[in-house]
Amino acid sequence: MSSLSDAELDALVAEAVVDCYDENEQLSGLFAMIEENLAVPFDTEVLGVPVVVRKVNLRSSGIVALCHRGRLRQAIGILDLPLPDPAPDGVRWIEAYRRWAADL
């Protein structure tokens, strides 16, 4: 759950999508903010398995976290990714993306 208010999340979304004309451009704007502000790498767990998130990527399905465990790699939708406690810096942009995606 986000510690930011709805108004704060709306302001972040507005900042990310300020010059965007459609949903694809808005998604790209939110991705840019996540990519620029999310502190990577960070450790987390996916299905009880420790992984390292090394970067984020934009795919046709949305924004994904690229998770690594040794030589294995898996893209996980960033909205489905369990975040560690404490969360990495920049997580507010993931919450803004969550808010934006909920309105689709």
C-alpha positions in Angstrom: 0.0 0.0 0.0 1.3 3.4 -0.9 2.1 6.0 1.8 1.3 8.7 -0.7 -2.2 10.3 -0.9 -4.4 10.1 -4.0 -3.6 13.7 -4.7 0.1 13.1 -4.5 -0.1 10.1 -6.8 -2.3 12.1 -9.2 0.4 14.8 -9.3 3.1 12.3 -10.1 1.0 10.8 -12.9 0.4 14.3 -14.2 4.1 15.1 -14.2 4.9 11.9 -16.1 2.2 12.3 -18.8 2.2 16.0 -19.2 2.9 16.1 -23.0 1.4 12.7 -23.9 -1.4 12.3 -26.4 -2.5 8.7 -25.9 -2.2 5.7 -23.5 1.0 4.4 -25.3 2.7 7.8 -24.8 1.5 7.9 -21.2 2.9 4.5 -20.5 6.2 5.6 -22.1 6.2 8.7 -19.8 5.6 6.6 -16.7 8.3 4.1 -17.8 10.8 7.0 -18.2 10.1 8.2 -14.7 10.5 4.7 -13.2 13.7 4.1 -15.2 15.2 7.4 -14.1 14.2 7.3 -10.5 14.0 3.7 -9.3 17.2 2.7 -7.4 18.4 -0.5 -9.0 19.8 -3.0 -8.4 17.8 -4.2 -5.4 17.1 -7.5 -3.8 13.7 -9.0 -3.4 11.9 -12.4 -3.5 9.7 -13.9 -6.1 7.7 -16.9 -5.0 10.1 -17.3 -2.1 13.2 -17.2 -4.3 15.7 -14.4 -3.8 16.3 -12.4 -7.0 18.1 -9.2 -7.9 16.2 -6.5 -9.9 18.8 -5.0 -12.2 16.7 -2.8 -14.5 13.3 -2.1 -15.8 12.1 -2.4 -19.3 9.1 -1.4 -21.4 7.3 -4.2 -23.2 4.0 -4.4 -25.1 2.5 -5.9 -21.9 3.6 -2.9 -19.8 6.5 -2.1 -17.5 8.6 -5.1 -16.3 11.3 -5.6 -13.8 14.2 -7.8 -15.1 15.0 -10.2 -12.3 18.2 -12.2 -12.1 19.2 -15.2 -10.1 22.6 -16.4 -11.1 22.4 -17.0 -14.8 18.6 -17.1 -14.9 16.6 -14.1 -15.9 12.9 -13.5 -15.7 10.8 -10.4 -16.6 8.1 -9.8 -14.0 5.4 -7.2 -14.4 6.4 -4.4 -12.1 3.0 -4.2 -10.6 3.2 -7.9 -9.7 6.7 -7.6 -8.2 6.9 -8.0 -4.4 8.9 -5.1 -3.1 11.4 -5.4 -0.3 11.1 -3.7 3.0 12.4 -1.1 3.0 11.5 -0.4 -0.6 14.1 1.1 -2.9 14.2 4.8 -3.6 11.9 5.9 -6.4 9.2 3.4 -5.6 6.7 6.2 -5.6 6.8 6.1 -9.4 5.7 2.4 -9.3 2.8 3.5 -7.2 2.0 6.3 -9.6 2.0 3.7 -12.4 -0.3 1.5 -10.4 -2.7 4.4 -9.9 -2.6 5.2 -13.7 -3.1 1.6 -14.6 -6.1 1.3 -12.3 -7.9 4.0 -14.2 -7.6 2.2 -17.6 
